[in-house]
Amino acid sequence: MTALIICTSKSNGSTMRVADELASVLGARVVSPETVTDSDIERADLVGWGSGIYWMSFAPELVARVEALSERDRGRAFVFATSGMPETPLRRYTANMRALLASRGFSVADDVFHCRGLDTMGPLGWIGGVNKGHPSETDLAAAREYARRLA
């Protein structure tokens, strides 16, 4: 199986730490949405898409990269994220990303990997952020277990 992880991690590397753990189990290469090519995506049997969550949305560059793909049959995909707060029923950003990937022809895993990450957005930065120490070793172990299930 050829795996690829497309990840953007902006503020403090929380999401990249998760991506690296997933990649270590899947034997995947981790790339950014700006550098990955369509042929990279086409060659992969399994593609992970992840970012931190910003104002209840995935990073705009990750969403734009998915939107730029043509609609056609593709391999499997999965979604992962880190965020300062839990996903709310009002804005199901993981469901939206899964639906977008499905619309581009991916067979998308039913479950997603989501854990807390250090959040320093806006005024939270003034107090040093919330969720310090996350993703924790327990979070990273859960990411590795998630990757084993995907494999």
N, C-alpha and C positions, 0 to 999 in steps of 0.2 A: 504494500500500500504506500502510495506517495501522499504525504500530507504537507499542507502549507497553512501558515497562520498569518493573517493580515491584521495588524494591530497598530493602533495609535495610542500613545500614552503621554499625555502632555505635562501635567503639573509636577508629579513627584515620582513617577515610575511604578506606581502600584499595579497598573494593568500590564505593563511589560513584565513585571515579576511573575504574574499569573501566566502570561503568554509563554515565558521561558519554561515554566514548569510543565505546561501542556506540551510544548515542543520536545522536552526531554523524554517524555513517554512516547510520543507519536513519531519521533525521529523527524520532526518537521523543521522547516526553515521559517523564521519569523521575518516578515517584511512589512513595510509601511504601505498605506494605500496609495501614496504618491509614487512609489518605486515599483510596485507590482505590475506586471504586464498581463494582458489578456491571455497570452500563451502560457504564462506561469500558472494562471488559474485553470486553464483548460487541461494542463498536464497533471494536475493534482486529483487524486481520488477523493480526498477529504480536505475541505477548506474551512478553517476557523476564522471567524470575523469578530473582532472585539475592540472595545475602547472603554475609557472611563465614561461616566454618564454626566452630561453637562445640562443643567436645567431640564432634566427628565428626557434627554435625547442622547443618542449615540453621537459621537464626534461627527460634525458635518462632512469632513473629508472621507470618512468611512462610508457614510450613507451615499455620498456622491459617487464613490467608486462602484458601489453596488448598482446604483441607478444607471451608470454608464455602460453596464453590461447589456448585451443584447438578450432578448428572450429566446431561450432554446434549452434543450435537454442538457443537463450537467450532472456532475457527481453529487456526493454528499457534502453537507455543510453543517456547521454548528455555530452557536452564538455564545459569547462570554462577555462579562462586564464587571467592572468594579464601580462602586458608588458610595457616596457618603450616607445616603438615606435609602431606605427600602423602596422598591417599586410600588407605586400606588395604583389602586384600581382605576383611578381617573385617567392615567396615561400609561398604558402598557407598552413601554418602549421596547422590551424584548419581543413581545408578540408582533409589534410593528416591524422590527428587523427580520424576524422569522418570515413574516408574510412577504416582505420585499424580496428576500432571497428566494422564496418559493416562486415568486412571480418571474424571476430570472432563470427558473428551471432547475434549481437545486432541490434535492431531497433533504429536507432540513430535520435535524434531530429534534425530537419532541421536547427534550429538556434543555435548559441552558445552564451555564455555570455563571453564578453571580455571587460576589462576596463584597464585603465592605472594603473600602480603600480610604486612605488618608484624604480628607476633604478640606481644602484650604480656599475654596471659592468665596469670593466677596468678603463679607465681614468675618467669616470664619477664620480667615488668614490672620486677622488681628489678634486672635486668641491662640494662634498656633495650630488651628485646625481641629477637626474631630476625627475619631477613629484612629488615633495614633497607635502605631504598632500593627496596623492592618495594611495589606493582607498579612495575617499571622502565619506561623508554621502550620497551625491547624487548617487555615484557609488553603494554604499551598498544598497540603496533603490531600485535601478534598479535591483540588484541581487535578492532581495526579490521578486520583481515583476516577474522576470524571473522564479523563483522557483514556484510562484503561478500558472503561466501558465503551467508549467510542471506537477504540481499536478493535 
